[in-house]
Amino acid sequence: MGETVYNRIALLRAERNVTRRQLADALGVHYQTVGYLERGEYSPSLLLALRIAEYFGVPVEVVFSTRPFPRIGERSA
């Protein structure tokens, strides 16, 4: 059963002016891995998910979800 993991990595990177390469270097992964994560082509391990959340200084559920995030300005039901 291929569950999708949704994320806000691209949004967080944009807000903080961080490139894929900068994030990848900080996490010790290849910069293409960050792209795969952002596009939902790859689900992170628990350790990587926690490290990404820690890098941005937010709880892991701010970065990752099993449900699509509402668009900015959209109310969640």
N, CA, C and O atoms as a Tripos MOL2 file, in Angstrom:
@<TRIPOS>MOLECULE
protein
  308   307    77     0     0
PROTEIN
NO_CHARGES

@<TRIPOS>ATOM
      1 N           0.8380   -1.1710    0.0000 N.3       1 MET1
      2 CA          0.0000    0.0000    0.0000 C.3       1 MET1
      3 C           0.8910    1.2450    0.0000 C.2       1 MET1
      4 O           1.5590    1.5230    0.9960 O.2       1 MET1
      5 N           0.9070    1.9840   -1.0870 N.am      2 GLY2
      6 CA          1.7930    3.1380   -1.2240 C.3       2 GLY2
      7 C           1.1820    4.4060   -0.6870 C.2       2 GLY2
      8 O           0.5360    5.1540   -1.4210 O.2       2 GLY2
      9 N           1.3810    4.6490    0.5790 N.am      3 GLU3
     10 CA          0.8640    5.8690    1.2150 C.3       3 GLU3
     11 C           1.7250    7.0600    0.8100 C.2       3 GLU3
     12 O           2.9500    6.9640    0.7460 O.2       3 GLU3
     13 N           1.0720    8.1690    0.5390 N.am      4 THR4
     14 CA          1.7780    9.3980    0.1780 C.3       4 THR4
     15 C           2.0770   10.2000    1.4370 C.2       4 THR4
     16 O           1.2330   10.3390    2.3230 O.2       4 THR4
     17 N           3.2890   10.7200    1.4950 N.am      5 VAL5
     18 CA          3.6690   11.6250    2.5750 C.3       5 VAL5
     19 C           3.7930   13.0140    1.9600 C.2       5 VAL5
     20 O           4.6280   13.2470    1.0860 O.2       5 VAL5
     21 N           2.9570   13.9270    2.4240 N.am      6 TYR6
     22 CA          2.9690   15.3030    1.9280 C.3       6 TYR6
     23 C           3.9560   16.1150    2.7610 C.2       6 TYR6
     24 O           4.1920   15.8120    3.9300 O.2       6 TYR6
     25 N           4.5260   17.1460    2.1510 N.am      7 ASN7
     26 CA          5.5020   17.9380    2.8990 C.3       7 ASN7
     27 C           5.4770   19.3970    2.4680 C.2       7 ASN7
     28 O           4.9490   19.7610    1.4170 O.2       7 ASN7
     29 N           6.0670   20.2060    3.3220 N.am      8 ARG8
     30 CA          6.1990   21.6490    3.0770 C.3       8 ARG8
     31 C           7.6700   22.0570    2.9820 C.2       8 ARG8
     32 O           8.0220   23.1880    3.3170 O.2       8 ARG8
     33 N           8.5020   21.1680    2.5410 N.am      9 ILE9
     34 CA          9.9350   21.4700    2.4910 C.3       9 ILE9
     35 C          10.2100   22.6570    1.5690 C.2       9 ILE9
     36 O          10.9430   23.5720    1.9460 O.2       9 ILE9
     37 N           9.6360   22.6560    0.3770 N.am     10 ALA10
     38 CA          9.8900   23.7550   -0.5750 C.3      10 ALA10
     39 C           9.4290   25.0900   -0.0010 C.2      10 ALA10
     40 O          10.1140   26.1030   -0.1440 O.2      10 ALA10
     41 N           8.2760   25.0870    0.6440 N.am     11 LEU11
     42 CA          7.7550   26.3160    1.2490 C.3      11 LEU11
     43 C           8.6930   26.8140    2.3470 C.2      11 LEU11
     44 O           9.0080   28.0020    2.3990 O.2      11 LEU11
     45 N           9.1340   25.9280    3.2090 N.am     12 LEU12
     46 CA         10.0380   26.3140    4.2940 C.3      12 LEU12
     47 C          11.3750   26.8090    3.7450 C.2      12 LEU12
     48 O          11.9460   27.7770    4.2490 O.2      12 LEU12
     49 N          11.8640   26.1330    2.7100 N.am     13 ARG13
     50 CA         13.1220   26.5850    2.0990 C.3      13 ARG13
     51 C          12.9650   27.9920    1.5300 C.2      13 ARG13
     52 O          13.8280   28.8470    1.7270 O.2      13 ARG13
     53 N          11.8570   28.2290    0.8210 N.am     14 ALA14
     54 CA         11.6210   29.5410    0.2070 C.3      14 ALA14
     55 C          11.5000   30.6270    1.2630 C.2      14 ALA14
     56 O          12.0600   31.7130    1.1100 O.2      14 ALA14
     57 N          10.7770   30.3380    2.3250 N.am     15 GLU15
     58 CA         10.6140   31.3210    3.4090 C.3      15 GLU15
     59 C          11.9440   31.7130    4.0370 C.2      15 GLU15
     60 O          12.1330   32.8480    4.4740 O.2      15 GLU15
     61 N          12.8610   30.7520    4.0730 N.am     16 ARG16
     62 CA         14.1400   30.9860    4.7510 C.3      16 ARG16
     63 C          15.3010   31.2260    3.7820 C.2      16 ARG16
     64 O          16.4550   31.3300    4.1980 O.2      16 ARG16
     65 N          14.9830   31.3110    2.4900 N.am     17 ASN17
     66 CA         16.0250   31.5570    1.4800 C.3      17 ASN17
     67 C          17.1310   30.5020    1.5200 C.2      17 ASN17
     68 O          18.3160   30.8360    1.4950 O.2      17 ASN17
     69 N          16.7440   29.2470    1.5830 N.am     18 VAL18
     70 CA         17.6850   28.1310    1.6400 C.3      18 VAL18
     71 C          17.5840   27.3700    0.3140 C.2      18 VAL18
     72 O          16.4840   27.0370   -0.1280 O.2      18 VAL18
     73 N          18.7180   27.0990   -0.3120 N.am     19 THR19
     74 CA         18.7110   26.3280   -1.5540 C.3      19 THR19
     75 C          18.6210   24.8390   -1.2310 C.2      19 THR19
     76 O          18.8570   24.4130   -0.1010 O.2      19 THR19
     77 N          18.2750   24.0670   -2.2510 N.am     20 ARG20
     78 CA         18.2630   22.6090   -2.0670 C.3      20 ARG20
     79 C          19.6380   22.1140   -1.6450 C.2      20 ARG20
     80 O          19.7620   21.2620   -0.7650 O.2      20 ARG20
     81 N          20.6570   22.6540   -2.2770 N.am     21 ARG21
     82 CA         22.0190   22.2140   -1.9530 C.3      21 ARG21
     83 C          22.3860   22.5620   -0.5040 C.2      21 ARG21
     84 O          23.0040   21.7500    0.1850 O.2      21 ARG21
     85 N          22.0160   23.7480   -0.0430 N.am     22 GLN22
     86 CA         22.3180   24.1320    1.3450 C.3      22 GLN22
     87 C          21.6240   23.2000    2.3260 C.2      22 GLN22
     88 O          22.2230   22.7630    3.3080 O.2      22 GLN22
     89 N          20.3590   22.8970    2.0560 N.am     23 LEU23
     90 CA         19.6270   21.9890    2.9310 C.3      23 LEU23
     91 C          20.2490   20.6000    2.8890 C.2      23 LEU23
     92 O          20.4500   19.9750    3.9300 O.2      23 LEU23
     93 N          20.5510   20.1200    1.6980 N.am     24 ALA24
     94 CA         21.1560   18.7980    1.5460 C.3      24 ALA24
     95 C          22.4840   18.7110    2.2920 C.2      24 ALA24
     96 O          22.7480   17.7270    2.9840 O.2      24 ALA24
     97 N          23.3160   19.7350    2.1520 N.am     25 ASP25
     98 CA         24.6060   19.7450    2.8460 C.3      25 ASP25
     99 C          24.4210   19.7040    4.3620 C.2      25 ASP25
    100 O          25.1550   19.0100    5.0650 O.2      25 ASP25
    101 N          23.4430   20.4470    4.8580 N.am     26 ALA26
    102 CA         23.1880   20.4760    6.3000 C.3      26 ALA26
    103 C          22.6780   19.1240    6.8110 C.2      26 ALA26
    104 O          22.9240   18.7470    7.9570 O.2      26 ALA26
    105 N          21.9670   18.4060    5.9420 N.am     27 LEU27
    106 CA         21.3940   17.1170    6.3380 C.3      27 LEU27
    107 C          22.2990   15.9370    6.0170 C.2      27 LEU27
    108 O          22.0690   14.8250    6.4920 O.2      27 LEU27
    109 N          23.3330   16.1780    5.2060 N.am     28 GLY28
    110 CA         24.2330   15.0960    4.8190 C.3      28 GLY28
    111 C          23.6360   14.1720    3.7680 C.2      28 GLY28
    112 O          23.9210   12.9740    3.7520 O.2      28 GLY28
    113 N          22.7900   14.7400    2.8730 N.am     29 VAL29
    114 CA         22.2110   13.9570    1.7790 C.3      29 VAL29
    115 C          22.5410   14.6400    0.4570 C.2      29 VAL29
    116 O          23.0120   15.7770    0.4460 O.2      29 VAL29
    117 N          22.2990   13.9580   -0.6420 N.am     30 HIS30
    118 CA         22.5260   14.5300   -1.9660 C.3      30 HIS30
    119 C          21.4350   15.5600   -2.2430 C.2      30 HIS30
    120 O          20.2940   15.3820   -1.8150 O.2      30 HIS30
    121 N          21.7710   16.6310   -2.9510 N.am     31 TYR31
    122 CA         20.7800   17.6840   -3.2060 C.3      31 TYR31
    123 C          19.5870   17.1620   -4.0010 C.2      31 TYR31
    124 O          18.4800   17.6850   -3.8650 O.2      31 TYR31
    125 N          19.7960   16.1380   -4.8320 N.am     32 GLN32
    126 CA         18.6750   15.5620   -5.5800 C.3      32 GLN32
    127 C          17.6710   14.8860   -4.6540 C.2      32 GLN32
    128 O          16.4810   14.8240   -4.9620 O.2      32 GLN32
    129 N          18.1430   14.3860   -3.5330 N.am     33 THR33
    130 CA         17.2470   13.7730   -2.5520 C.3      33 THR33
    131 C          16.2380   14.7940   -2.0570 C.2      33 THR33
    132 O          15.0640   14.4710   -1.8710 O.2      33 THR33
    133 N          16.6870   16.0280   -1.8410 N.am     34 VAL34
    134 CA         15.7810   17.0890   -1.4020 C.3      34 VAL34
    135 C          14.7070   17.3180   -2.4640 C.2      34 VAL34
    136 O          13.5370   17.4950   -2.1260 O.2      34 VAL34
    137 N          15.0830   17.3170   -3.7220 N.am     35 GLY35
    138 CA         14.1240   17.4650   -4.8150 C.3      35 GLY35
    139 C          13.1200   16.3200   -4.8400 C.2      35 GLY35
    140 O          11.9230   16.5480   -5.0170 O.2      35 GLY35
    141 N          13.5950   15.1000   -4.6660 N.am     36 TYR36
    142 CA         12.6980   13.9340   -4.6350 C.3      36 TYR36
    143 C          11.7080   14.0520   -3.4820 C.2      36 TYR36
    144 O          10.5260   13.7460   -3.6330 O.2      36 TYR36
    145 N          12.1980   14.4940   -2.3370 N.am     37 LEU37
    146 CA         11.3310   14.6740   -1.1710 C.3      37 LEU37
    147 C          10.2650   15.7230   -1.4560 C.2      37 LEU37
    148 O           9.0820   15.5020   -1.2000 O.2      37 LEU37
    149 N          10.6880   16.8600   -1.9860 N.am     38 GLU38
    150 CA          9.7570   17.9560   -2.2500 C.3      38 GLU38
    151 C           8.6550   17.5560   -3.2240 C.2      38 GLU38
    152 O           7.5050   17.9680   -3.0740 O.2      38 GLU38
    153 N           9.0070   16.7580   -4.2130 N.am     39 ARG39
    154 CA          8.0260   16.3360   -5.2270 C.3      39 ARG39
    155 C           7.1970   15.1310   -4.7740 C.2      39 ARG39
    156 O           6.2950   14.6970   -5.4900 O.2      39 ARG39
    157 N           7.4960   14.5950   -3.6010 N.am     40 GLY40
    158 CA          6.7570   13.4430   -3.1120 C.3      40 GLY40
    159 C           7.1480   12.1420   -3.7820 C.2      40 GLY40
    160 O           6.4060   11.1620   -3.7130 O.2      40 GLY40
    161 N           8.3040   12.1180   -4.4310 N.am     41 GLU41
    162 CA          8.7880   10.9220   -5.1100 C.3      41 GLU41
    163 C           9.5240    9.9890   -4.1540 C.2      41 GLU41
    164 O           9.8480    8.8540   -4.5050 O.2      41 GLU41
    165 N           9.7810   10.4710   -2.9560 N.am     42 TYR42
    166 CA         10.5450    9.7170   -1.9680 C.3      42 TYR42
    167 C          10.0310   10.1080   -0.5990 C.2      42 TYR42
    168 O           9.8710   11.2920   -0.3030 O.2      42 TYR42
    169 N           9.7730    9.1170    0.2350 N.am     43 SER43
    170 CA          9.3600    9.3930    1.6190 C.3      43 SER43
    171 C          10.5840    9.2540    2.5150 C.2      43 SER43
    172 O          11.3250    8.2770    2.4040 O.2      43 SER43
    173 N          10.7990   10.2120    3.3910 N.am     44 PRO44
    174 CA         11.9990   10.1740    4.2270 C.3      44 PRO44
    175 C          11.8890    9.1230    5.3190 C.2      44 PRO44
    176 O          10.7960    8.7330    5.7270 O.2      44 PRO44
    177 N          13.0370    8.6810    5.7740 N.am     45 SER45
    178 CA         13.0600    7.8420    6.9680 C.3      45 SER45
    179 C          12.6240    8.7150    8.1410 C.2      45 SER45
    180 O          12.6220    9.9420    8.0420 O.2      45 SER45
    181 N          12.2650    8.0940    9.2260 N.am     46 LEU46
    182 CA         11.8860    8.8560   10.4200 C.3      46 LEU46
    183 C          13.0310    9.7570   10.8600 C.2      46 LEU46
    184 O          12.8090   10.9140   11.2170 O.2      46 LEU46
    185 N          14.2420    9.2410   10.8360 N.am     47 LEU47
    186 CA         15.4050   10.0320   11.2460 C.3      47 LEU47
    187 C          15.5720   11.2600   10.3540 C.2      47 LEU47
    188 O          15.7960   12.3620   10.8540 O.2      47 LEU47
    189 N          15.4650   11.0770    9.0380 N.am     48 LEU48
    190 CA         15.6200   12.2120    8.1310 C.3      48 LEU48
    191 C          14.4890   13.2250    8.3160 C.2      48 LEU48
    192 O          14.7270   14.4320    8.2890 O.2      48 LEU48
    193 N          13.2720   12.7400    8.5020 N.am     49 ALA49
    194 CA         12.1360   13.6470    8.7350 C.3      49 ALA49
    195 C          12.3720   14.4880    9.9930 C.2      49 ALA49
    196 O          12.1230   15.6940    9.9930 O.2      49 ALA49
    197 N          12.8420   13.8600   11.0440 N.am     50 LEU50
    198 CA         13.1180   14.5830   12.2880 C.3      50 LEU50
    199 C          14.2470   15.5900   12.1070 C.2      50 LEU50
    200 O          14.1910   16.6930   12.6490 O.2      50 LEU50
    201 N          15.2670   15.2130   11.3490 N.am     51 ARG51
    202 CA         16.3870   16.1250   11.1110 C.3      51 ARG51
    203 C          15.9560   17.3310   10.2790 C.2      51 ARG51
    204 O          16.4210   18.4460   10.5150 O.2      51 ARG51
    205 N          15.0700   17.1110    9.3060 N.am     52 ILE52
    206 CA         14.5620   18.2220    8.4960 C.3      52 ILE52
    207 C          13.7670   19.1800    9.3800 C.2      52 ILE52
    208 O          13.9540   20.3940    9.3040 O.2      52 ILE52
    209 N          12.8870   18.6450   10.2120 N.am     53 ALA53
    210 CA         12.0940   19.4850   11.1140 C.3      53 ALA53
    211 C          13.0150   20.2540   12.0700 C.2      53 ALA53
    212 O          12.8040   21.4400   12.3240 O.2      53 ALA53
    213 N          14.0150   19.5810   12.5830 N.am     54 GLU54
    214 CA         14.9670   20.2370   13.4980 C.3      54 GLU54
    215 C          15.7270   21.3510   12.7830 C.2      54 GLU54
    216 O          15.9550   22.4140   13.3600 O.2      54 GLU54
    217 N          16.1190   21.1160   11.5400 N.am     55 TYR55
    218 CA         16.8360   22.1290   10.7630 C.3      55 TYR55
    219 C          15.9990   23.4060   10.6600 C.2      55 TYR55
    220 O          16.5210   24.5100   10.8070 O.2      55 TYR55
    221 N          14.6980   23.2460   10.4070 N.am     56 PHE56
    222 CA         13.8260   24.4090   10.2640 C.3      56 PHE56
    223 C          13.2960   24.9080   11.6090 C.2      56 PHE56
    224 O          12.6600   25.9600   11.6650 O.2      56 PHE56
    225 N          13.5440   24.1800   12.6780 N.am     57 GLY57
    226 CA         13.1170   24.6180   14.0000 C.3      57 GLY57
    227 C          11.6200   24.5390   14.2140 C.2      57 GLY57
    228 O          11.0360   25.3710   14.9070 O.2      57 GLY57
    229 N          11.0010   23.5280   13.6130 N.am     58 VAL58
    230 CA          9.5510   23.3560   13.7290 C.3      58 VAL58
    231 C           9.2420   21.8980   14.0800 C.2      58 VAL58
    232 O          10.0760   21.0180   13.8640 O.2      58 VAL58
    233 N           8.0460   21.6390   14.6200 N.am     59 PRO59
    234 CA          7.6500   20.2480   14.8640 C.3      59 PRO59
    235 C           7.5420   19.4840   13.5410 C.2      59 PRO59
    236 O           7.2300   20.0730   12.5060 O.2      59 PRO59
    237 N           7.7950   18.1980   13.5770 N.am     60 VAL60
    238 CA          7.7930   17.3850   12.3590 C.3      60 VAL60
    239 C           6.4460   17.4460   11.6350 C.2      60 VAL60
    240 O           6.4030   17.3550   10.4080 O.2      60 VAL60
    241 N           5.3500   17.5980   12.3790 N.am     61 GLU61
    242 CA          4.0310   17.6470   11.7300 C.3      61 GLU61
    243 C           3.7830   18.9590   10.9940 C.2      61 GLU61
    244 O           2.8190   19.0620   10.2360 O.2      61 GLU61
    245 N           4.6280   19.9570   11.2000 N.am     62 VAL62
    246 CA          4.5510   21.1930   10.4110 C.3      62 VAL62
    247 C           5.1410   20.9410    9.0170 C.2      62 VAL62
    248 O           4.7380   21.5750    8.0420 O.2      62 VAL62
    249 N           6.0880   20.0200    8.9360 N.am     63 VAL63
    250 CA          6.7660   19.7280    7.6760 C.3      63 VAL63
    251 C           6.0930   18.5870    6.9110 C.2      63 VAL63
    252 O           5.9810   18.6430    5.6870 O.2      63 VAL63
    253 N           5.6470   17.5570    7.6260 N.am     64 PHE64
    254 CA          5.1310   16.3460    6.9830 C.3      64 PHE64
    255 C           3.7210   16.0150    7.4490 C.2      64 PHE64
    256 O           3.3500   16.2890    8.5910 O.2      64 PHE64
    257 N           2.9370   15.4210    6.5460 N.am     65 SER65
    258 CA          1.5760   15.0160    6.8680 C.3      65 SER65
    259 C           1.1670   13.8480    5.9760 C.2      65 SER65
    260 O           1.7000   13.6760    4.8800 O.2      65 SER65
    261 N           0.2220   13.0540    6.4500 N.am     66 THR66
    262 CA         -0.3360   11.9860    5.6250 C.3      66 THR66
    263 C          -1.5020   12.5050    4.7910 C.2      66 THR66
    264 O          -2.0140   11.7890    3.9300 O.2      66 THR66
    265 N          -1.9230   13.7350    5.0370 N.am     67 ARG67
    266 CA         -2.9900   14.3850    4.2630 C.3      67 ARG67
    267 C          -2.4280   15.6260    3.5880 C.2      67 ARG67
    268 O          -1.5010   16.2490    4.1060 O.2      67 ARG67
    269 N          -2.9810   15.9890    2.4380 N.am     68 PRO68
    270 CA         -2.4910   17.2080    1.7780 C.3      68 PRO68
    271 C          -2.6700   18.4290    2.6820 C.2      68 PRO68
    272 O          -3.6700   18.5520    3.3900 O.2      68 PRO68
    273 N          -1.7000   19.3140    2.6450 N.am     69 PHE69
    274 CA         -1.8140   20.5560    3.4120 C.3      69 PHE69
    275 C          -2.7880   21.4760    2.6910 C.2      69 PHE69
    276 O          -2.8250   21.4870    1.4600 O.2      69 PHE69
    277 N          -3.5810   22.2530    3.4370 N.am     70 PRO70
    278 CA         -4.4540   23.2180    2.7630 C.3      70 PRO70
    279 C          -3.5980   24.2990    2.1060 C.2      70 PRO70
    280 O          -2.5040   24.6160    2.5730 O.2      70 PRO70
    281 N          -4.1080   24.8440    1.0340 N.am     71 ARG71
    282 CA         -3.3960   25.9490    0.3840 C.3      71 ARG71
    283 C          -3.4150   27.1490    1.3120 C.2      71 ARG71
    284 O          -4.3120   27.2840    2.1440 O.2      71 ARG71
    285 N          -2.4280   28.0160    1.1710 N.am     72 ILE72
    286 CA         -2.3650   29.2070    2.0050 C.3      72 ILE72
    287 C          -3.6310   30.0300    1.7880 C.2      72 ILE72
    288 O          -4.0260   30.2840    0.6500 O.2      72 ILE72
    289 N          -4.2550   30.4380    2.8670 N.am     73 GLY73
    290 CA         -5.4830   31.2070    2.7990 C.3      73 GLY73
    291 C          -6.7300   30.3500    2.7400 C.2      73 GLY73
    292 O          -7.8460   30.8690    2.7690 O.2      73 GLY73
    293 N          -6.5510   29.0400    2.6570 N.am     74 GLU74
    294 CA         -7.6730   28.1050    2.5860 C.3      74 GLU74
    295 C          -7.9340   27.5460    3.9730 C.2      74 GLU74
    296 O          -6.9960   27.2080    4.6950 O.2      74 GLU74
    297 N          -9.1770   27.4490    4.3410 N.am     75 ARG75
    298 CA         -9.5090   26.8870    5.6520 C.3      75 ARG75
    299 C          -9.5650   25.3800    5.5720 C.2      75 ARG75
    300 O         -10.0240   24.8210    4.5750 O.2      75 ARG75
    301 N          -9.0980   24.7130    6.6250 N.am     76 SER76
    302 CA         -9.2020   23.2540    6.6520 C.3      76 SER76
    303 C         -10.5310   22.8680    7.2760 C.2      76 SER76
    304 O         -11.0400   23.5510    8.1650 O.2      76 SER76
    305 N         -11.0750   21.7800    6.8050 N.am     77 ALA77
    306 CA        -12.4030   21.3360    7.2910 C.3      77 ALA77
    307 C         -12.2980   20.5900    8.5850 C.2      77 ALA77
    308 O         -13.3110   20.1500    9.1280 O.2      77 ALA77
@<TRIPOS>BOND
     1     1     2 1
     2     2     3 1
     3     3     4 2
     4     3     5 am
     5     5     6 1
     6     6     7 1
     7     7     8 2
     8     7     9 am
     9     9    10 1
    10    10    11 1
    11    11    12 2
    12    11    13 am
    13    13    14 1
    14    14    15 1
    15    15    16 2
    16    15    17 am
    17    17    18 1
    18    18    19 1
    19    19    20 2
    20    19    21 am
    21    21    22 1
    22    22    23 1
    23    23    24 2
    24    23    25 am
    25    25    26 1
    26    26    27 1
    27    27    28 2
    28    27    29 am
    29    29    30 1
    30    30    31 1
    31    31    32 2
    32    31    33 am
    33    33    34 1
    34    34    35 1
    35    35    36 2
    36    35    37 am
    37    37    38 1
    38    38    39 1
    39    39    40 2
    40    39    41 am
    41    41    42 1
    42    42    43 1
    43    43    44 2
    44    43    45 am
    45    45    46 1
    46    46    47 1
    47    47    48 2
    48    47    49 am
    49    49    50 1
    50    50    51 1
    51    51    52 2
    52    51    53 am
    53    53    54 1
    54    54    55 1
    55    55    56 2
    56    55    57 am
    57    57    58 1
    58    58    59 1
    59    59    60 2
    60    59    61 am
    61    61    62 1
    62    62    63 1
    63    63    64 2
    64    63    65 am
    65    65    66 1
    66    66    67 1
    67    67    68 2
    68    67    69 am
    69    69    70 1
    70    70    71 1
    71    71    72 2
    72    71    73 am
    73    73    74 1
    74    74    75 1
    75    75    76 2
    76    75    77 am
    77    77    78 1
    78    78    79 1
    79    79    80 2
    80    79    81 am
    81    81    82 1
    82    82    83 1
    83    83    84 2
    84    83    85 am
    85    85    86 1
    86    86    87 1
    87    87    88 2
    88    87    89 am
    89    89    90 1
    90    90    91 1
    91    91    92 2
    92    91    93 am
    93    93    94 1
    94    94    95 1
    95    95    96 2
    96    95    97 am
    97    97    98 1
    98    98    99 1
    99    99   100 2
   100    99   101 am
   101   101   102 1
   102   102   103 1
   103   103   104 2
   104   103   105 am
   105   105   106 1
   106   106   107 1
   107   107   108 2
   108   107   109 am
   109   109   110 1
   110   110   111 1
   111   111   112 2
   112   111   113 am
   113   113   114 1
   114   114   115 1
   115   115   116 2
   116   115   117 am
   117   117   118 1
   118   118   119 1
   119   119   120 2
   120   119   121 am
   121   121   122 1
   122   122   123 1
   123   123   124 2
   124   123   125 am
   125   125   126 1
   126   126   127 1
   127   127   128 2
   128   127   129 am
   129   129   130 1
   130   130   131 1
   131   131   132 2
   132   131   133 am
   133   133   134 1
   134   134   135 1
   135   135   136 2
   136   135   137 am
   137   137   138 1
   138   138   139 1
   139   139   140 2
   140   139   141 am
   141   141   142 1
   142   142   143 1
   143   143   144 2
   144   143   145 am
   145   145   146 1
   146   146   147 1
   147   147   148 2
   148   147   149 am
   149   149   150 1
   150   150   151 1
   151   151   152 2
   152   151   153 am
   153   153   154 1
   154   154   155 1
   155   155   156 2
   156   155   157 am
   157   157   158 1
   158   158   159 1
   159   159   160 2
   160   159   161 am
   161   161   162 1
   162   162   163 1
   163   163   164 2
   164   163   165 am
   165   165   166 1
   166   166   167 1
   167   167   168 2
   168   167   169 am
   169   169   170 1
   170   170   171 1
   171   171   172 2
   172   171   173 am
   173   173   174 1
   174   174   175 1
   175   175   176 2
   176   175   177 am
   177   177   178 1
   178   178   179 1
   179   179   180 2
   180   179   181 am
   181   181   182 1
   182   182   183 1
   183   183   184 2
   184   183   185 am
   185   185   186 1
   186   186   187 1
   187   187   188 2
   188   187   189 am
   189   189   190 1
   190   190   191 1
   191   191   192 2
   192   191   193 am
   193   193   194 1
   194   194   195 1
   195   195   196 2
   196   195   197 am
   197   197   198 1
   198   198   199 1
   199   199   200 2
   200   199   201 am
   201   201   202 1
   202   202   203 1
   203   203   204 2
   204   203   205 am
   205   205   206 1
   206   206   207 1
   207   207   208 2
   208   207   209 am
   209   209   210 1
   210   210   211 1
   211   211   212 2
   212   211   213 am
   213   213   214 1
   214   214   215 1
   215   215   216 2
   216   215   217 am
   217   217   218 1
   218   218   219 1
   219   219   220 2
   220   219   221 am
   221   221   222 1
   222   222   223 1
   223   223   224 2
   224   223   225 am
   225   225   226 1
   226   226   227 1
   227   227   228 2
   228   227   229 am
   229   229   230 1
   230   230   231 1
   231   231   232 2
   232   231   233 am
   233   233   234 1
   234   234   235 1
   235   235   236 2
   236   235   237 am
   237   237   238 1
   238   238   239 1
   239   239   240 2
   240   239   241 am
   241   241   242 1
   242   242   243 1
   243   243   244 2
   244   243   245 am
   245   245   246 1
   246   246   247 1
   247   247   248 2
   248   247   249 am
   249   249   250 1
   250   250   251 1
   251   251   252 2
   252   251   253 am
   253   253   254 1
   254   254   255 1
   255   255   256 2
   256   255   257 am
   257   257   258 1
   258   258   259 1
   259   259   260 2
   260   259   261 am
   261   261   262 1
   262   262   263 1
   263   263   264 2
   264   263   265 am
   265   265   266 1
   266   266   267 1
   267   267   268 2
   268   267   269 am
   269   269   270 1
   270   270   271 1
   271   271   272 2
   272   271   273 am
   273   273   274 1
   274   274   275 1
   275   275   276 2
   276   275   277 am
   277   277   278 1
   278   278   279 1
   279   279   280 2
   280   279   281 am
   281   281   282 1
   282   282   283 1
   283   283   284 2
   284   283   285 am
   285   285   286 1
   286   286   287 1
   287   287   288 2
   288   287   289 am
   289   289   290 1
   290   290   291 1
   291   291   292 2
   292   291   293 am
   293   293   294 1
   294   294   295 1
   295   295   296 2
   296   295   297 am
   297   297   298 1
   298   298   299 1
   299   299   300 2
   300   299   301 am
   301   301   302 1
   302   302   303 1
   303   303   304 2
   304   303   305 am
   305   305   306 1
   306   306   307 1
   307   307   308 2
@<TRIPOS>SUBSTRUCTURE
     1 MET1         2 RESIDUE 1 A MET
     2 GLY2         6 RESIDUE 1 A GLY
     3 GLU3        10 RESIDUE 1 A GLU
     4 THR4        14 RESIDUE 1 A THR
     5 VAL5        18 RESIDUE 1 A VAL
     6 TYR6        22 RESIDUE 1 A TYR
     7 ASN7        26 RESIDUE 1 A ASN
     8 ARG8        30 RESIDUE 1 A ARG
     9 ILE9        34 RESIDUE 1 A ILE
    10 ALA10       38 RESIDUE 1 A ALA
    11 LEU11       42 RESIDUE 1 A LEU
    12 LEU12       46 RESIDUE 1 A LEU
    13 ARG13       50 RESIDUE 1 A ARG
    14 ALA14       54 RESIDUE 1 A ALA
    15 GLU15       58 RESIDUE 1 A GLU
    16 ARG16       62 RESIDUE 1 A ARG
    17 ASN17       66 RESIDUE 1 A ASN
    18 VAL18       70 RESIDUE 1 A VAL
    19 THR19       74 RESIDUE 1 A THR
    20 ARG20       78 RESIDUE 1 A ARG
    21 ARG21       82 RESIDUE 1 A ARG
    22 GLN22       86 RESIDUE 1 A GLN
    23 LEU23       90 RESIDUE 1 A LEU
    24 ALA24       94 RESIDUE 1 A ALA
    25 ASP25       98 RESIDUE 1 A ASP
    26 ALA26      102 RESIDUE 1 A ALA
    27 LEU27      106 RESIDUE 1 A LEU
    28 GLY28      110 RESIDUE 1 A GLY
    29 VAL29      114 RESIDUE 1 A VAL
    30 HIS30      118 RESIDUE 1 A HIS
    31 TYR31      122 RESIDUE 1 A TYR
    32 GLN32      126 RESIDUE 1 A GLN
    33 THR33      130 RESIDUE 1 A THR
    34 VAL34      134 RESIDUE 1 A VAL
    35 GLY35      138 RESIDUE 1 A GLY
    36 TYR36      142 RESIDUE 1 A TYR
    37 LEU37      146 RESIDUE 1 A LEU
    38 GLU38      150 RESIDUE 1 A GLU
    39 ARG39      154 RESIDUE 1 A ARG
    40 GLY40      158 RESIDUE 1 A GLY
    41 GLU41      162 RESIDUE 1 A GLU
    42 TYR42      166 RESIDUE 1 A TYR
    43 SER43      170 RESIDUE 1 A SER
    44 PRO44      174 RESIDUE 1 A PRO
    45 SER45      178 RESIDUE 1 A SER
    46 LEU46      182 RESIDUE 1 A LEU
    47 LEU47      186 RESIDUE 1 A LEU
    48 LEU48      190 RESIDUE 1 A LEU
    49 ALA49      194 RESIDUE 1 A ALA
    50 LEU50      198 RESIDUE 1 A LEU
    51 ARG51      202 RESIDUE 1 A ARG
    52 ILE52      206 RESIDUE 1 A ILE
    53 ALA53      210 RESIDUE 1 A ALA
    54 GLU54      214 RESIDUE 1 A GLU
    55 TYR55      218 RESIDUE 1 A TYR
    56 PHE56      222 RESIDUE 1 A PHE
    57 GLY57      226 RESIDUE 1 A GLY
    58 VAL58      230 RESIDUE 1 A VAL
    59 PRO59      234 RESIDUE 1 A PRO
    60 VAL60      238 RESIDUE 1 A VAL
    61 GLU61      242 RESIDUE 1 A GLU
    62 VAL62      246 RESIDUE 1 A VAL
    63 VAL63      250 RESIDUE 1 A VAL
    64 PHE64      254 RESIDUE 1 A PHE
    65 SER65      258 RESIDUE 1 A SER
    66 THR66      262 RESIDUE 1 A THR
    67 ARG67      266 RESIDUE 1 A ARG
    68 PRO68      270 RESIDUE 1 A PRO
    69 PHE69      274 RESIDUE 1 A PHE
    70 PRO70      278 RESIDUE 1 A PRO
    71 ARG71      282 RESIDUE 1 A ARG
    72 ILE72      286 RESIDUE 1 A ILE
    73 GLY73      290 RESIDUE 1 A GLY
    74 GLU74      294 RESIDUE 1 A GLU
    75 ARG75      298 RESIDUE 1 A ARG
    76 SER76      302 RESIDUE 1 A SER
    77 ALA77      306 RESIDUE 1 A ALA
